[in-house]
Amino acid sequence: MNRPNLLLITVDQMRYDCLSAMGHPIVETPNLDALAAKGVAFTSAYSATPSCIPARAAIMTGMSQRSHGRVGYRDKVPWTYEHTIAGELAKAGYHTQCVGKMHVYPARNLCGFHNVVLHDGYLHHNRFKDENAYREHFDQADDYLTWLRRTAGATLDITDLGLDCNASTVGRPWHLPEALHPTNWCVTESIDFLRRRDPGKPFFLWSSFVRPHSPLDPPQAYFDMYKDLDMPEPPVGDWVDEEAALAGASDPTTSFGRLPKRRLDRARAAYYALITHLDDQIGRLINALQEYGVLRDTLIVFTSDHGEMMGDHHAFRKSLPYEGSAKVPFLVCDPGGKLGLAAGSRVGHTIELRDIMPTLLDAAGAPIPETAEGASLLALCRGERPEWRAYVHGEHTYGARSNHYVTDGREKYIWYSQTGEEQFFDLAADPTESVNLARDPSQAERVSGWRGRLIRELDGREEGYVADGRLVAGRKTKACLNHLLGQVGLEA
């Protein structure tokens, strides 16, 4: 067969469970549900380092966090990887384009793409005027803002709603016409690529949305769908410090706090509204593929870079090891049925974002570089049972809450590296991670087995997390490992 076109759709900060096809009681996602019905849904997909920058490193390079070197969130570390998904596909004869969020450094780094139409959202290091020449960097780097000002008014800015980019606890409707929303813009530019692409080549298009990452600013019609609904209470584990949660709720950008129900419900309504808005716009993009006559020749992969706690255990945002933060939706669809995928199936094998690069290269018939540590998902998508990884190791530097986790999708072990606190969850029986079994004597053998897996993963790490075969708490963490910093001439 001819090589398929490749469409990678990523959204930012979307929880794994926010698909109506997966049984969510509130959110509606009919277009993504259709992709799941025609394709393959992975039910144990994880982001090993669940924040924007390291998650994108896994997507672009196919590497684990230990190899790509980004084990936390750190801006302004140059991207100099030899092998990237776009670069390898370009070498294989694909016309490559990214629209939307890259979150690399420098911001206009192509990372192997032939072209990038960029909107990273609000990035602090590009906006803070005391750090660089603001007008030279942010305004010139961001294509969406330039387009918005040219289209609707020279004084407009992405901060005009007054919502912080990390305000996951507050929401309000978008203040401009819906067509000017960054979600609509991303699809408009993606469709324009279909017009401008080289018709003599297969294409790789990465449509990379900033939403449902905060600010929680859905168009009014979508907010109205959810604002008056009765929201179920989020889970709160028996391990949560309720007193600390009460003390942490005043800041709209809080990552931990017990919110008044009205405020929490409004935030969740805005979050779900952004997802349904995204779903409609993804439907618009799929319809355009059909109009251009390429839908049945295009492999579509949909996922998120990480999740959003959205009140689970009184937590918000990402970087935590819990399902709301680290687990992501993941769909693979071949509308033309040319790759032999098991349409309508669900796969429970534990996968990670590093598997995207090998999957798309495999579909393209392109060589997979030796640096890639992920694996192609196509055999799993066909219903085959290849030898597969037993678990995923994830981590994130996060101050006092710096953490590591290991999971096979059925059980999960968590270790907080600064305090030594352990948690163990039986996800099959307790998918909301409400009961910590780490100190249950009857679970000691299971906990010990998972602890041993983490020790093997961390043995030899430069932070010194393992000594004499044991985990060592309190070691100094770092967001980027020394081998990455040395490559780009930075100090730890």
Secondary structure, DSSP 8 states (H G I E B T S, - for coil): ----EEEEEEEES--TT--GGGT-SS---HHHHHHHHHSEEESSEE-SS-SHHHHHHHHHH---HHHH-B-S--SS-----S--HHHHHHHTT-EEEEEE----SSTT--TT-SEEEE-----HHHH-TTTS-HHHHHHHH-HHHHHHHHHH-TT--TTTT---TT-TT-B---SS-GGGSHHHHHHHHHHHHHHHS-TTS-EEEEEEEEEESSSB---HHHHHHHTTS--------TT--HHHHHHT-SSTT-SB----HHHHHHHHHHHHHHHHHHHHHHHHHHHHHHHTT-GGGEEEEEEES----TTGGGB-SS-SSSHHHHEE-EEEE-TT--S---TTEEE-S-EEGGGHHHHHHHHHT----TT--S---HHHHTT------S-EEEEE--GGG-EEEEE-SSEEEEEETTT--EEEEETTT-TT--S--TT-GGGHHHHHHHHHHHHHHHTT-TT--EETTEE-TT----SB-HHHHHHTT---
